[in-house]
């Protein structure tokens, strides 16, 4: 059972997001806090076993890659929202950079996060990077900073490059929204970081020296 506990929300808007999510999924509401949000936590070294890189484009030691399209570095071809090929508690770490925004925001993001949580080991970490809608919206309206061509690039970051059938963005996410989805999926220990220090990928993307990705870690506590 997933409990929603609103006292720790930092903004009133976050509460509205919770109401939409929990009414959509029929989840119960509680009145005591259930999660903590930390900024730039220290990372402790730990002994890792299996690690899953969802949407990975390069091979890295110790990581298995799952992607919707086959490729030379892909170990598992399939839908990132369906990890039924893996048993519960299979992975110590799951990493997904610029993947979650490809899921429909109302009915598919929470089930995907719940599925990722299912295959995480207790104490395991989920690393999620998404385009930061707050940053992109600010850049898009700044005509003094960006040219028309650069603002067109920002639009593509918002809606996806649409280079294939999978490359469409169906959700816009910022810290409040993503935190809400994490909690709805049952995560409690949630933190935001500047970078993960794991892969040099879209999580580190910048435009005009401005980082455009929101990087967050959620830990499976049970």
C-alpha positions in Angstrom: 0.0 0.0 0.0 1.4 3.4 -1.0 0.6 6.3 1.4 0.5 9.9 0.4 1.5 12.2 3.2 1.5 15.9 2.3 3.0 17.7 5.3 6.5 17.8 3.8 5.6 19.4 0.5 7.6 22.5 -0.2 5.1 24.2 -2.5 1.4 24.3 -2.7 1.6 23.4 -6.3 3.2 20.1 -5.4 0.1 19.2 -3.4 -2.1 19.7 -6.4 0.1 17.3 -8.4 -0.3 14.7 -5.6 -4.1 15.1 -5.7 -4.2 14.5 -9.4 -1.9 11.4 -9.2 -3.6 9.8 -6.2 -7.1 10.3 -7.6 -5.9 8.8 -10.9 -4.5 5.7 -9.3 -7.0 5.4 -6.4 -4.2 5.5 -3.8 -5.0 6.3 -0.1 -4.0 9.6 1.6 -2.3 9.8 5.0 -1.6 12.7 7.2 2.0 12.1 8.3 5.2 12.6 6.3 6.5 9.7 4.2 9.5 11.0 2.4 12.5 13.3 2.8 14.0 15.4 0.1 17.7 16.2 0.2 20.0 18.3 -2.0 23.4 17.1 -3.2 23.7 14.2 -0.8 27.1 12.5 -0.3 27.4 9.2 -2.2 28.6 6.2 -0.2 30.6 3.5 -1.9 28.9 0.2 -1.8 29.4 -3.3 -3.2 27.3 -3.6 -6.3 26.0 -6.6 -8.1 23.7 -6.2 -11.2 23.1 -2.7 -12.5 20.6 -1.7 -15.3 21.1 1.2 -17.7 17.7 2.0 -19.3 18.1 3.7 -22.6 21.9 3.4 -22.6 23.8 4.1 -25.8 27.2 3.0 -24.7 28.6 0.0 -22.9 30.1 0.4 -19.5 31.7 -2.2 -17.2 29.2 -3.7 -14.8 26.1 -2.3 -16.5 23.4 -4.2 -18.5 21.7 -2.0 -21.1 18.0 -2.1 -21.9 16.6 -0.2 -24.9 13.6 -0.1 -27.2 15.9 -0.5 -30.2 18.6 -3.2 -30.8 22.2 -2.1 -30.9 25.7 -3.3 -30.4 25.7 -2.2 -26.7 22.1 -3.4 -25.9 21.7 -6.5 -23.8 17.9 -6.4 -23.5 15.5 -5.1 -26.1 12.2 -4.1 -24.8 9.8 -1.5 -23.3 11.3 0.3 -20.3 7.9 0.2 -18.6 7.8 -3.6 -18.7 10.7 -5.3 -16.8 8.8 -8.6 -16.3 11.8 -10.5 -17.7 13.6 -9.6 -14.4 12.8 -10.9 -11.0 12.1 -8.7 -8.0 15.2 -7.2 -6.3 17.4 -8.0 -9.3 19.4 -4.7 -9.4 21.4 -2.6 -7.0 21.2 0.4 -9.3 19.0 1.5 -12.2 19.9 4.5 -14.3 17.7 6.2 -16.8 18.7 9.5 -18.5 16.0 11.3 -20.6 13.7 8.3 -20.6 10.9 9.0 -18.2 9.5 11.9 -20.2 8.7 9.4 -23.0 5.9 8.0 -20.8 2.4 9.5 -20.7 2.2 11.7 -17.6 -1.2 10.7 -16.4 -1.3 6.9 -16.7 2.2 5.5 -17.5 4.9 7.3 -15.4 3.8 6.0 -12.0 3.5 2.3 -13.3 6.9 2.6 -14.9 8.5 3.9 -11.7 6.7 1.1 -9.7 8.1 -1.4 -12.1 11.6 0.0 -11.7 11.2 -0.1 -8.0 10.1 -3.7 -8.1 13.3 -4.9 -9.6 15.5 -2.7 -7.3 17.0 -4.4 -4.3 16.1 -3.0 -0.9 18.5 0.0 -0.4 19.0 0.1 -4.1 19.2 3.5 -5.9 17.3 4.7 -9.0 19.1 7.5 -10.9 16.7 9.5 -13.1 17.5 12.5 -15.3 14.9 14.3 -17.3 14.8 17.6 -19.2 14.1 20.3 -16.6 10.9 22.0 -17.8 11.5 25.0 -15.5 14.9 25.6 -17.2 13.7 24.9 -20.7 10.7 27.2 -20.3 12.9 30.0 -19.1 15.4 29.6 -22.0 12.6 29.4 -24.6 11.2 32.8 -23.7 14.6 34.5 -23.4 14.9 36.0 -26.9 17.9 38.1 -25.8 19.9 35.0 -24.9 18.9 32.6 -27.6 18.6 32.8 -31.4 15.6 31.4 -33.2 17.6 28.3 -34.1 18.6 27.8 -30.5 15.0 28.3 -29.3 13.9 25.7 -31.9 16.5 23.3 -30.2 14.9 24.0 -26.9 11.5 23.2 -28.3 12.9 19.8 -29.5 14.2 19.2 -26.0 10.7 19.8 -24.7 8.9 17.6 -27.2 11.5 15.1 -28.4 13.6 15.0 -31.5 11.0 12.7 -33.1 13.7 10.8 -35.0 11.8 7.5 -34.6 8.6 6.1 -33.2 9.9 6.1 -29.7 11.5 9.6 -29.7 8.4 11.6 -28.5 8.1 13.3 -25.1 4.7 12.8 -23.5 5.4 14.6 -20.2 7.1 17.8 -19.0 8.8 17.4 -15.6 10.4 19.7 -13.0 11.5 18.9 -9.4 8.0 19.2 -7.9 6.4 17.0 -10.5 9.1 14.3 -10.5 9.2 14.2 -6.7 5.4 13.7 -6.8 5.7 10.8 -9.2 8.5 9.2 -7.0 6.3 9.4 -3.9 3.3 8.0 -5.8 5.4 5.0 -6.8 6.4 4.3 -3.2 9.9 5.9 -3.0 10.7 7.8 0.2 14.4 8.8 0.2 14.6 11.3 -2.7 17.4 13.7 -3.5 18.4 16.2 -6.2 22.0 16.3 -7.4 23.9 18.5 -9.8 25.3 15.4 -11.6 25.5 11.7 -11.0 29.2 11.2 -11.9 28.3 7.9 -13.6 27.9 8.5 -17.4 28.8 11.4 -19.6 25.4 11.7 -21.3 22.3 13.8 -21.5 22.2 14.2 -17.7 25.2 16.6 -18.2 23.7 18.5 -21.2 24.1 22.3 -21.3 22.9 25.1 -23.5 24.8 28.4 -23.3 26.5 27.0 -20.3 23.2 26.4 -18.5 22.5 22.8 -17.4 19.1 21.7 -18.8 18.7 18.4 -17.0 17.0 17.6 -13.7 19.0 14.9 -11.9 17.4 13.0 -9.0 18.0 9.9 -7.0 15.4 7.8 -5.3 16.2 4.9 -2.9 14.1 1.8 -2.4 13.8 1.6 1.4 11.6 -1.5 1.5 
